[in-house]
Amino acid sequence: MSQVFKQPVSVLVVIHTPALEVLVLERASGAGLWQSVTGSREGSEALAATALREVAEETGIQAGIDALHDWQLANRFVIMQRWRGRYAPGVIHNTEHVFSLCVPATLPVRLAPDEHTAARWLPWQEAAEAVFSWSNRDAIHLVARRFQAA
């Protein structure tokens, strides 16, 4: 059986409340590595479908397409060496598409134990400081600016 490689196309979904409490998840593959929901596109699925699938898989939160905000923003970055084996040989960059999902209030989360070990709802400033990637930090700031202006 041949190895199935991840696509270097992914989504980042900032899940937050109207009060800008942001859900962050600790990666199972690295203690202290906090992040929003992320995941790679499968097959030719639409990016919004990827975002909703990943939210459901990683948190148990079920949401409809109308609750999802597509920021029409993509970040390209170098894939960390520790995760390059998941991609085809020679693939070193990933393009991550930014989404957000506003939920009415903090919700209980059902973690996928092979992906995450803990979840926390934090004020947006603390969440932005806690996440390990610059693209995640920037996405949290983007969401906060929009909701503070509203």
N, C-alpha and C positions, 0 to 999 in steps of 0.2 A: 504494500500500500504506500502510495506516495504522500509526502507531507503536504498538508494544506497550509499555505502561508496567509497571514493576515494582510489585508489591504492597507497600504499606507495612506488611507483616507479615514478620518475619524471624526467623532463629534465630542464636544464638551458641553455639558448641560448644567448650568447653575440653577439649582433648585432653591427657591427662596419664598418667604412670606411677604405680604404687603408691608410689614414692619421691618423688612430687610434682615430677617434672620435667615442665614444661609446654611444649608446642609453640607457638611464636609464628611468624607469617608476616609478611613485609614487603610492604605493598601496592605493586603496580606503579604505581599512580596517585599515589604520594607517598613519596619516599625518607624513611626514618625513621618511617613510620607502621606500627607493629607491631600485630598483632592475633591473636586466635584465629580459627578458622574461622567465617565468617558467611555468610549468604545469604538471599535472599528466597524465600518460598513461591511455588510455581508452580501455577496453577490452584487446585484444591481439595484438593491433597495434604495429608495429615496432617502436623503439625509434626515428628513424629519421622521421617517419611519425608524431609522437607526436610532435617533435620539429617544423616541418613545420606547423602543424595545430595550435599550440600555437602561433607561430609568426603571422600567418594570423589573428587569433582570437583577439590577444592582440594589434596588431599594424596596421593591414590592409596590411602589406607588404606580397606580394606573391613571393615566391621563389621556385626554383626547387631543387631537391635532389642534383644536381651537385654543387650547391652554398653552401651547408651545409658542415661543417667540423666536423666530429666526433672525439673528442679527445681521445676516448677509456679510459675515466677517469670517475670513479664513486665515489661520496662522500656519506658517510653514516653519518647521524646526527640525533639528537633528534628533533622531531617535537615540535615546540613551543606550549605551553599549550593552547594558545588562538585558535589554529587551530586543536587541536586533535579531536574535535567533528566531524570533516569531515571524520574521519577514523574509521574503525571497533574498537569496544572496545578492549583495550589492546595493540593496535598498537601505539608505541611511537617513532619508527625510520622510516626514509625515506631514500631511496637510489636515489640520484640525478645524472643523466648522463649529462656530459658537452659537449656542441656543440657550434660552432660559425658560424656566417653568415656574410660574407663580402659583403657590398652593395657599389656601385660605388661612392656614395656621400650621404650626409645627405638627408633624405627623409621626407616628411610630414608623420605624424603618425595619424591613426584613432584609438583612444583609445576605449576599451570596458569599458564604464563608471561604470559598476558594479565591475570591477577589478582594474582600474587605473584612477587617476584624473589628472595627468600631465605627460609630457614627455620632456626630455632634451637630446640634443646631447652634450657630454662633451669630452674634451681631456681625454685620458685613465687614466691619473694619478688622475684627479678630479673625474672621474667615479668610480675608485677603492676606493677612499675615501668616496664617497657618499653612496655606497650600504651598506645595513645593515648586510648582511651575509658574513661570512668568506669565504664560498665556492664561492660566486659571486666575491668577491675581488680577490681571488686566480685565478679564471678563467680569469678575465680581465688581470691580470699580465701575465698569460700564453700566451694569445693571443698577448699581446704587445711584449713579448720576441720573439715570432715566427716572427712577422711582422717586428720588428726592425732588426732581423738577416737576413731577406730576402733581 
